[in-house]
Amino acid sequence: MRFLSLVGPAAAEFIFLFQLLVQSTQGVAFDPVPPPNLNLDQLGRVALTGNFDSISLYNYKQQTESAFSTNGSQALIAQLPNGDFAPAATADAYIKSMCPFVMSNGDFAGVIVGGNFTSLGGIEAQGVAMYDPNASQITPLPGLLGQVSVVYCDQDTDTVYVGGNFKGANSTNAVAWVGRTGWANLPFAGFNGPVDSITKAPNGNIIFGGTFSGLGNTTAPQKKDQQVINIASANISSGATSDRTGFNDPQNIICKTGGQDGPGSTWLLKDKTPGFWRADMNFGYQPTKLRLWNTRQDGRGTKTFRFTAFPIAGIMNLTYTDPVTNEKTPCDASGARCPLSNNASLPFQDFEFVNNVGMSAFQLDISDWYGDGGGLNGIELFQDDLVPTRRLQVLGLPLLPERVNHSI
């Protein structure tokens, strides 16, 4: 039996894992086929003809002639002693994730299987089940409604963390199965979007990844652009900075929201020279709004600038409210250069990001100026997310979650 005739390409990555699990458990039984009572000695060379493109010996009853599935279903695959593959349990849809559930005492409980199936091995199972290769038995794990995308088995805590797009117990898109007792609510009630990956950090914390923007217990932001991104801890640098004492430090404009001009409060460029201001952080973020305070020191000020994100080195598209027309206006599309007003009645000016892009550093390139040169009095960067990447350790779960009654 050819390997890909049993599963689709998406499931192929799980086969090697399952093969190792089967080899490590000696209880899997394969039924050999008795040799046929045929004597071909008097026939000499025998040729087989027909409409086929491959051939194999039928040695075990688990071998099958099933063709490639075209209805989206997939199967757990076991390797026979002769090297061929045979289905151990067939699902009625995709299998997306598997992990060996080994308890802290070393006992092997089974293989946790997750996907968007509703049955596995002919047993009703909504998205997740446990397969015991020793007994060739499927145990459904009831209680979830939706699709499971990832499972992670943590031997240290006898816990299986499950992520996807589902609801279960009092949690959304993430939940835990503890030992043999059943589902357990996570302390933060899951996430407000699908979970696609789960892993364990060296310090024992469990890290979840996906397309969510907040936790499931209503900690998501109620208003946009409300969280200030920490620039004060960044590595600040600049280019073509003025030589004037008190105006030559690019950190002058951090945490300055008053807009006052003067030494220690204003950062200036050299006369009639383009330059840049840059911040490199040790964490990732997705900014949604940029706020700039222009300088008017000695008639100077920034006239046009552009925002470049790193490490992608991409020039970001921004929009702003035109102070004259009071209309939302995109920055210059040809070079993504934005105008910054020098109107004294505007304490600051906001620029909104068109695209939601992750970054760990950014650079403002100043290309034109008022008076003798450019400069700034203040800068702030905002985002929606209340759980920045650098603080994912708050989601670490070495502690046992709250248990829910569903035992096996």
Number of C-alpha atoms within 10 A of each C-alpha: 19 16 16 14 15 25 24 18 9 12 20 18 12 17 19 13 15 20 16 13 19 20 14 13 13 10 13 16 12 16 11 14 12 10 8 6 6 6 7 9 8 6 7 7 7 8 5 5 6 5 5 6 5 7 9 9 9 15 17 17 12 18 20 15 10 11 12 16 14 9 9 14 20 28 24 25 25 25 20 22 11 10 9 18 23 24 20 18 20 21 23 19 18 24 30 21 22 26 21 23 24 20 19 14 9 9 10 17 17 24 22 24 27 26 25 23 26 21 20 29 19 12 16 19 23 22 30 31 25 22 23 21 24 16 11 14 15 23 18 21 21 18 18 21 17 19 23 28 27 24 28 22 25 22 18 12 15 17 25 24 22 27 29 26 20 21 17 20 18 15 22 27 29 30 29 26 22 23 19 13 13 19 29 24 21 23 16 19 19 27 27 22 19 22 24 20 17 20 17 16 11 7 9 15 17 20 16 21 13 16 11 18 18 20 20 21 15 12 15 17 17 9 8 12 17 16 19 15 18 15 18 13 12 16 13 18 15 19 15 15 23 21 13 13 9 15 24 20 21 26 23 21 23 18 15 16 17 12 21 18 18 16 15 17 24 28 30 27 30 18 16 15 17 19 22 21 22 19 20 18 17 11 14 15 22 20 22 22 23 20 16 21 28 30 29 23 21 12 12 22 27 26 21 21 24 21 23 20 18 15 12 13 13 13 17 19 21 24 18 21 15 15 13 6 8 9 10 13 14 19 20 15 10 6 12 19 23 23 18 24 22 21 11 10 7 12 16 21 19 16 22 19 19 13 12 12 14 14 20 17 23 21 21 18 19 23 19 20 23 20 16 14 25 33 30 26 29 25 20 19 20 20 21 23 22 16 19 17 13 11 11 14 15 12 17 15 17 15 11 15 18 12 16 17 10 16 13 10
